[in-house]
Amino acid sequence: MDAQQVQTLVQEALPDCEIQVQNDGNHYLVVAVGERFSGMSPVKKQQLVYGALNEPLTDGRIHALTIRAYTPEQWAQRQN
């Protein structure tokens, strides 16, 4: 599975978010930015992204996954 395929799966599940994906083999980093994460705990944010990738995680196409989920405000602060 390539980064674009992972991005597509997450984008379909979270259409109101900006999604970026990087990979190294079958290890992936997903960055999701969207208002929907406002007021959510870090665990709840991760659960949304994991839900989009359940099948490739279960069948082993994705071996390791790191998720970073932010509101637009949190993302802007990280960019400074």
C-alpha positions in Angstrom: 0.0 0.0 0.0 1.4 3.4 -0.9 0.9 6.7 0.9 -1.6 7.9 -1.7 -3.8 4.9 -1.1 -3.7 5.5 2.6 -4.5 9.2 2.1 -7.5 8.4 -0.1 -8.9 6.0 2.6 -8.6 8.6 5.3 -9.8 11.4 3.1 -12.9 9.4 2.3 -13.7 8.8 5.9 -12.8 12.4 7.0 -13.8 14.5 4.0 -13.8 17.7 6.0 -10.1 17.4 7.0 -6.8 18.0 5.3 -4.8 14.8 5.2 -1.1 14.2 4.7 0.6 10.8 4.7 4.2 9.8 4.7 5.4 6.2 4.6 8.6 4.2 5.0 7.8 0.7 3.8 4.7 -0.3 5.7 5.1 2.2 8.5 2.9 5.3 8.0 2.6 8.8 9.5 -0.9 10.3 9.0 -1.4 14.0 9.8 -5.1 15.1 9.9 -6.2 18.7 10.3 -9.8 19.6 10.8 -12.4 21.5 12.9 -14.0 18.1 13.7 -11.2 17.5 16.2 -12.1 20.5 18.3 -12.8 19.4 21.9 -11.8 15.8 21.3 -9.3 13.9 23.4 -6.2 12.6 21.7 -7.5 9.1 21.9 -10.8 10.0 20.2 -8.9 11.8 17.4 -6.8 8.7 16.8 -9.9 6.4 16.9 -11.4 8.4 14.0 -8.3 7.9 11.8 -7.9 4.2 12.9 -11.5 3.6 11.9 -10.7 4.7 8.3 -7.7 2.3 8.2 -9.1 -0.7 10.1 -9.0 -3.2 7.1 -5.3 -2.5 6.0 -4.3 -2.6 9.7 -6.0 -5.9 10.2 -4.7 -7.6 7.1 -1.1 -6.4 7.6 -0.8 -4.0 4.7 -0.1 -1.3 7.3 2.3 -2.6 10.0 2.8 0.5 12.0 0.8 3.8 12.1 1.5 7.1 13.8 -1.4 9.5 13.9 -1.2 13.3 14.5 -4.6 14.9 14.5 -5.0 18.6 15.0 -7.6 21.4 14.8 -6.6 24.2 12.4 -5.6 26.4 15.3 -3.4 23.6 16.8 -1.8 23.0 13.4 -1.1 26.7 12.9 0.7 26.9 16.3 2.8 23.9 15.4 3.9 25.6 12.2 5.3 28.6 14.1 
